[in-house]
Amino acid sequence: MEIMLPEKAEAVLRFRADPELQARIEELARKSTDGQLTEDESAEYAGYVRANKFVAILKRQAQHLANSQP
């Protein structure tokens, strides 16, 4: 099942997180590894992990579309 339009595949493949957001995610990841997340930070980090999984699915679909284009 395709979940995106072929003409949007290239934009999805170029997508990168904002540097400030990426820094926040990395900070939360470090704190998680160290067992130092607060309850709010844990919920925030879990949301980023879910979003990352969704983006990964979109990127796989986009790569498949890009590879199947003539």
Secondary structure, DSSP 8 states (H G I E B T S, - for coil): ---S-GGGHHHHHH----HHHHHHHHHHHHHHHTT---HHHHHHHHHHHHHHHHHHHHHHHHHHHHHH--
